[in-house]
Amino acid sequence: MELIRYLEANYLSEEQLLSTSGLDAAGLMDLQARKLMPRPSYTLQLGVACDSCFGAHTEQSGARYYAQGCVAWIGAVRALAHEEDGFRLFAGRYLARLEALGGAAHRPDLRDEWRHFLNGTYGLCTRSGLPEDIAAKELAAATIRSLSADGVAELTGAQHERLVAAIALLDLASSPFAPHERARSSRHTLIDTLRAQLAATNR
């Protein structure tokens, strides 16, 4: 049940998303069908077995979980008509965040980023699932990989400072990750492992 506790603490169930956004299930499905709204980041198939004085009972159910930022995203796109409208909104917010972070030279494939966004991938690996966190995550990850490619022991003082700042940015933008995912996550490889390496070089 550790996974369910993680999801309940960090995500919105579909019922919570609908209640908070004022959208009904049909409206959510319509936004997803028109490619304006991400799919759930986690979909669970749950089986329950019960035993009581009345005898044994089993039942199956499902649950879908969305990133916390999906409520705000629904508010931003519910009046839009077409996928291209949603993409322009996503791209504009993404690029504005890059500019604010001084990363305007970092130019990802925004169509590819949009596809991952709609698939619910970024709802899994960022705190909000919103374009701003996605841009920060991707910029920070690219910076970290570039600076640490040859190890951290030989970094100059300025490079060390840039790496520490990029790790801090990634830490803010990245989700904690579910317990069964963390060992394979970017958080483990680009935050936890590198912080340990940096601490070792400072001894």
C-alpha positions in Angstrom: 0.0 0.0 0.0 3.0 2.3 0.0 2.3 3.3 -3.6 -1.3 4.3 -2.8 -0.1 6.4 0.2 2.4 8.1 -2.1 -0.2 8.8 -4.7 -2.7 10.1 -2.2 -0.1 12.5 -0.7 1.2 13.8 -4.0 -1.5 13.5 -6.7 -5.1 14.1 -7.3 -7.5 11.1 -7.9 -9.7 11.6 -10.9 -12.6 12.2 -8.5 -10.6 15.0 -6.8 -9.6 16.5 -10.1 -13.2 16.7 -11.3 -14.5 18.1 -8.0 -11.8 20.7 -7.7 -11.9 21.8 -11.4 -15.7 21.8 -11.7 -15.4 19.5 -14.7 -17.5 16.4 -15.2 -16.2 13.0 -16.5 -17.5 13.7 -20.0 -15.8 17.1 -20.1 -12.5 15.6 -19.0 -12.7 12.9 -21.6 -13.5 15.5 -24.3 -10.5 17.6 -23.4 -8.3 14.4 -23.6 -9.8 13.3 -26.9 -9.1 16.7 -28.3 -5.5 16.5 -27.0 -5.8 19.5 -24.7 -5.5 17.6 -21.4 -2.9 15.1 -20.2 -3.9 11.5 -19.5 -3.4 10.3 -16.0 0.1 9.8 -14.8 -0.8 6.6 -12.9 -3.5 4.1 -13.6 -4.2 1.5 -11.0 -6.0 -1.8 -11.2 -7.1 -2.7 -7.7 -8.3 -6.1 -6.4 -9.9 -6.4 -3.0 -10.5 -9.7 -1.1 -12.6 -9.6 2.0 -13.5 -12.3 4.5 -16.2 -11.9 7.1 -18.8 -14.0 8.9 -20.9 -13.7 5.7 -18.1 -15.4 3.8 -15.5 -14.4 1.2 -15.9 -11.6 -1.2 -13.7 -10.1 -4.0 -14.1 -7.1 -6.2 -12.1 -5.2 -8.8 -11.8 -1.5 -9.3 -9.6 1.1 -11.0 -8.2 4.4 -10.0 -6.5 7.2 -12.0 -4.2 9.8 -10.6 -3.2 13.2 -12.1 -0.5 15.8 -11.3 -1.5 18.6 -8.9 -1.1 21.2 -11.6 -3.8 19.6 -13.8 -6.5 21.7 -12.1 -4.8 24.9 -13.2 -4.2 23.5 -16.7 -7.9 22.7 -17.1 -8.7 26.3 -16.2 -6.3 27.4 -18.9 -7.5 25.2 -21.7 -11.2 24.5 -21.1 -12.2 27.2 -23.5 -9.7 26.3 -26.2 -10.9 24.6 -29.4 -8.1 22.7 -30.9 -4.9 20.8 -30.0 -2.8 23.5 -31.7 -4.2 26.1 -29.3 -3.1 24.0 -26.4 0.3 23.4 -27.9 0.9 27.1 -28.4 -0.1 27.8 -24.8 2.3 25.0 -23.6 5.2 26.2 -25.8 4.8 29.8 -24.8 4.8 29.0 -21.1 7.7 26.6 -21.5 9.9 29.1 -23.4 9.0 31.9 -21.0 10.3 29.8 -18.1 13.5 28.9 -20.0 14.0 32.6 -20.7 13.5 33.5 -17.0 16.0 30.8 -16.0 18.6 32.1 -18.4 18.3 29.0 -20.6 17.1 30.5 -23.8 19.9 28.8 -25.7 18.5 25.4 -24.6 16.1 24.4 -27.4 14.3 21.1 -26.9 11.9 19.6 -29.4 8.8 21.2 -28.1 6.5 18.9 -30.1 8.2 15.9 -28.4 7.8 17.6 -25.0 4.1 18.2 -25.8 3.6 14.5 -26.6 5.2 13.5 -23.3 3.0 16.1 -21.5 -0.2 14.7 -23.0 0.8 11.2 -22.2 1.0 12.1 -18.5 4.8 11.4 -18.4 5.7 14.8 -17.0 2.9 14.5 -14.4 4.9 11.6 -13.1 8.3 13.1 -13.0 7.7 16.8 -12.1 6.0 18.3 -9.1 3.2 20.1 -10.9 3.1 18.6 -14.3 2.9 22.1 -15.7 5.1 23.6 -18.5 7.1 25.7 -16.1 8.3 22.7 -14.1 8.9 20.7 -17.2 11.2 23.5 -18.7 13.1 23.8 -15.4 13.5 20.0 -15.2 14.8 19.6 -18.7 17.2 22.6 -18.5 18.5 21.5 -15.2 19.0 17.9 -16.3 20.8 18.9 -19.5 23.1 21.2 -17.5 23.9 18.5 -14.9 24.7 15.9 -17.6 27.0 18.3 -19.4 28.9 19.4 -16.3 29.2 15.9 -14.8 30.0 14.0 -17.9 33.6 13.6 -17.0 33.1 13.3 -13.2 32.9 16.0 -10.6 36.3 15.9 -9.1 38.0 18.1 -11.6 35.4 20.8 -11.9 36.5 24.4 -11.6 34.9 26.6 -8.9 32.5 28.2 -11.3 31.5 24.8 -12.8 31.0 23.5 -9.3 28.7 26.4 -8.5 26.7 25.9 -11.7 26.3 22.2 -11.0 25.1 22.8 -7.4 22.6 25.4 -8.7 21.3 23.0 -11.4 20.9 20.2 -9.0 18.9 22.5 -6.7 16.7 23.6 -9.6 16.1 20.0 -10.6 15.3 19.1 -7.0 12.6 21.8 -6.9 11.1 20.8 -10.2 11.2 17.0 -9.9 8.7 14.8 -8.2 9.8 12.6 -5.3 8.9 9.6 -7.5 7.0 6.6 -6.3 9.0 4.2 -4.0 9.3 1.5 -6.7 10.5 4.0 -9.3 13.0 6.0 -7.3 16.1 3.8 -7.8 15.7 4.2 -11.6 14.7 7.8 -11.6 16.4 11.0 -12.7 16.2 12.1 -9.1 18.4 9.2 -8.0 21.0 9.6 -10.8 21.1 13.4 -11.2 20.4 14.6 -7.6 21.0 12.0 -4.9 24.1 10.3 -6.5 25.7 13.6 -7.6 25.1 15.3 -4.2 26.9 12.3 -2.6 29.8 12.6 -5.1 30.1 16.4 -4.4 30.0 15.8 -0.7 32.8 13.3 -1.1 35.0 15.6 -3.1 34.6 18.4 -0.4 36.0 16.2 2.4 
